[in-house]
Amino acid sequence: MTQGEHDSSGGELSSFLHLTGFRPLILALIAGLAGGIGVFLALQEPAQFQARYVLNVGLVADNDVTAGELDLVAEEIVSTASFPEVQIAVQERTGLVFEDDYEIVVNRAGGAQININVVADDPSNAQNVAIETGIEAVTITTERGVAGIESSRDQLLEEIAQVDSRIAELTALAGGVNPTVALDNAEAQLLQRRAEDLNPPTQTVIQPDGTTVDEEIPSTLPEATELEATVATLSPVAREFATLQTEEAALNVRLADRNNSIREANSAIAIIEEERETSLVIREVVTEETSRISGLLTGLLLFAVPAALVLIVFFTLFDLLRRKPEETPLEGERFDAAGEIDQAAQRALPESTTRLTVVDEDERDLLAEDTDGEIIDVVAKEDTDASDEFEDGDDEPPTKKSKKKDRSKDGRWGRDTDSKAG
C-alpha cells in the first residue's frame, strides 16, 4: 500500500468517525483524562496477596491404591474444593466470604500433587483460606469414600450372613455334621459293605465235640443299597457346601479389605484434622503480593474506552443534527474563443505557409461553393492591417483577385498543385 493509499484510508476512517479538524486532539485529551482517573482509582485499591500451597494426596490415600486410583482421588479432591459446602465451612472457620474477601483456584499439579492458590487482602487470610480449603476438601472426599466403603462392607456382611444361613441348612441335611465329612464317611462305609459282601468275614467256632467250624460274622453296616442312597443324597449337599465355603472365604477377604480401608480413611481424617499444627499434607510454597499491572490496565480501559465512545457518538449526533449551510455554485470565468491564433514556430503542415485564421460565428461568407461543387477558401473580411503589407518586389498591396489566384482549386489546405507534396 502506497503512502497515498494510507492517507486515503486514514482520511476515510476519520470522516466515518467524524474525527476531523481538532476533534482527534479533543478525543485524545478526554480519553486520557478518563484513563488517568481509572488508573488513579486502581492505585487506591488495597494491595492483595497470593498464597500458594501444594497438597500431597498420597499421604491421605490408601497404601495399596494404584496410580490410576490415586489420580481419581486427586481429581475428586479438586472437584470437591469448589463445592458450596466447602466454602461454607471455610466461612465458618475464617469469617471470610468467597468472592467478597478472597478468590481461590484449585487445580492438578501432576501426579498426586494439587495446587491451591488463594488471593486475599491480607497474607494471613490467604494462608488460612488455603489450609482450611484443603482440609475441608480432603475431609469431605475421605468421608464420602468412607461412606461408600461402609456401604460395601454392609453389603458384604449381608452376603456372608446369607451364605452362613445356607451352610447351616446343609449341615442339618447332613445330620448335623459337616456335609463333606458325612459324605466321606458314607462312601467309606459303602466300600466296606461291598467288600464284606464279596468276602464275608468269618470266625472259627469250637464245637462241643471238640471240632472247629468257620462261621460268617454278620455285618454291622447298613445294606449296600441303603448306603448308596445316602451317598447319592450327600453328594450335592457336600458340593454346595464346599462352594459356599469358598465363597464365604472370598467374602471374608473382601470384608477384611473394606475394614482395613475404613481404618486407613479414619486415620487420614485424623491426620488432616491435625494439619493446622503439623503441616504434613498441605505445604506452603510462597505467599507474596500480587502484581497491580492487570488492575491498572483494567482501570484504564474501563474509563478511557467508554469516554472515547461517548465522545465519538456526541460528534456523530452533532454533525447529523447541525443544519448544513447552503452551498452557492461557483461560476466560472467567461472567455472568448474567437480570435486569431498566433503563428507558432512549427508549421501546421511541413509544406504549408498559409496563416491560419480563427473566426467567430458572426462573420459570413467564410466558405463559398463554386459551380462544380468544390469548396474554396475565401477571406470574407480583410484585416485592416493587411492593406499595409506588401509582398517583396511589389508596389501595390495584393487584391482579393490576386489572392484567389495564388490558391489553387485543388489545394484545399492552402498548398499549390505544383508543390512537392503535389
Summary of the structure (lengths in Angstrom):
residues: 422
radius of gyration: 62.0
end to end distance: 57.9
largest distance: 221.1
contacts: 1038
relative contact order: 0.11
helix: 54%
strand: 12%
